[in-house]
């Protein structure tokens, strides 16, 4: 099962957030987003400090309640998906969302201005539509 999907831009700015199959609704989306962003920064720093030389970050972590998958792009975007703990690694899924959907329907969209507004991705309804369509075809949706 997929629970949440996030896209963060440079400077930890939330560009997109989608939600499915959650058992509890989120009381404060802004607060949850801050926690997720802070957690990602902390885990990346932690992995770099204790990992072997040239460690760039982490790919995922698992708790008894959920699994968080993270994909960082060279251009500074971070794609995150939270799933059921039993879902396997989703690096290829996140890479596909970035390369085939985000770049095509957001970055190349003339209405999208890099980093101008937090809801800039919402000006790209084709991306949201394609994202939903793609994720709903996944076997773990």
C-alpha positions in Angstrom: 0.0 0.0 0.0 1.1 3.5 -0.7 0.4 6.1 2.0 2.1 9.4 0.9 4.1 10.9 -1.9 6.2 14.1 -1.5 8.4 16.1 -3.8 10.7 18.5 -2.1 12.7 21.2 -4.0 15.9 23.0 -3.1 15.8 24.4 0.4 13.4 21.8 1.7 10.5 23.5 0.0 7.5 21.2 -0.5 6.4 21.2 -4.1 3.9 18.4 -4.1 2.1 16.1 -1.6 -0.4 13.4 -2.3 -2.0 10.9 0.1 -3.7 7.5 -0.3 -4.7 4.6 1.9 -3.9 6.3 5.2 -5.6 4.9 8.3 -5.5 8.2 10.1 -5.9 11.6 8.4 -3.2 14.2 8.9 -4.3 16.9 11.4 -1.6 19.4 10.3 -0.1 18.9 6.8 2.5 21.7 7.3 3.7 20.2 10.5 3.9 16.7 9.0 5.8 18.1 6.1 8.4 19.8 8.3 8.9 16.5 10.2 9.4 14.5 7.1 11.8 17.1 5.6 13.8 17.4 8.9 13.9 13.6 9.2 15.3 13.3 5.6 18.0 15.8 6.3 19.0 14.2 9.6 19.1 10.7 8.1 21.2 11.8 5.1 23.7 13.5 7.5 23.7 10.5 9.8 24.3 8.1 6.9 27.2 10.3 5.6 28.8 10.4 9.1 28.7 6.7 9.9 28.8 5.3 6.3 31.9 4.5 4.3 33.6 7.4 2.5 31.7 9.0 -0.3 28.3 7.9 1.1 25.7 10.2 -0.4 22.7 9.4 1.8 20.2 6.7 2.2 17.6 5.0 0.1 15.0 3.8 2.5 14.2 2.9 6.1 11.6 0.7 7.6 9.5 0.8 10.8 6.8 -1.6 11.9 4.1 0.8 10.6 5.6 2.1 7.3 8.6 2.2 4.9 10.0 5.5 3.6 11.7 5.4 0.2 13.7 8.4 -0.9 15.3 9.4 -4.2 17.5 12.5 -4.6 18.2 14.0 -8.0 21.3 15.7 -9.2 19.2 18.9 -9.7 18.3 19.1 -6.0 14.8 17.5 -6.0 13.9 14.8 -3.5 11.1 12.3 -4.2 9.7 10.5 -1.2 7.1 7.8 -1.0 5.8 6.1 2.2 4.4 2.6 1.9 3.5 -0.5 3.8 6.7 -2.1 5.3 6.4 -5.2 3.1 6.8 -3.2 -0.1 10.2 -3.8 -1.8 12.7 -1.1 -2.8 11.1 1.7 -4.9 14.1 3.5 -6.3 13.2 2.6 -9.9 9.6 3.7 -9.3 10.8 7.1 -7.9 13.4 7.4 -10.7 10.6 6.8 -13.3 8.3 9.5 -11.6 11.2 12.0 -11.8 12.5 11.3 -15.3 9.3 10.3 -17.1 6.6 12.3 -15.3 8.1 15.2 -13.4 10.6 16.4 -16.0 8.1 15.9 -18.8 5.0 17.5 -17.2 6.5 19.9 -14.7 10.0 21.0 -15.6 9.1 21.4 -19.3 5.8 23.1 -18.5 5.9 26.8 -19.3 3.6 27.6 -16.4 6.1 26.1 -13.9 8.7 28.5 -12.6 11.5 26.8 -10.7 11.1 27.4 -7.0 8.7 30.4 -7.3 5.7 29.1 -5.3 5.3 26.1 -3.0 2.2 25.0 -4.9 3.9 25.4 -8.3 3.4 21.7 -9.1 -0.3 22.2 -8.7 -0.2 24.3 -11.8 0.7 21.1 -13.6 -2.4 19.0 -13.4 -1.1 16.6 -16.1 1.7 15.6 -13.7 -0.7 14.9 -10.9 -3.0 12.9 -13.2 -0.1 10.9 -14.6 1.3 10.3 -11.1 -2.0 8.9 -9.9 -2.3 6.8 -13.0 1.2 5.4 -12.7 1.0 4.7 -8.9 -2.4 3.0 -9.2 -0.9 0.5 -11.6 1.8 -0.5 -9.2 1.1 -4.0 -7.7 1.4 -2.6 -4.1 -1.1 0.2 -4.5 
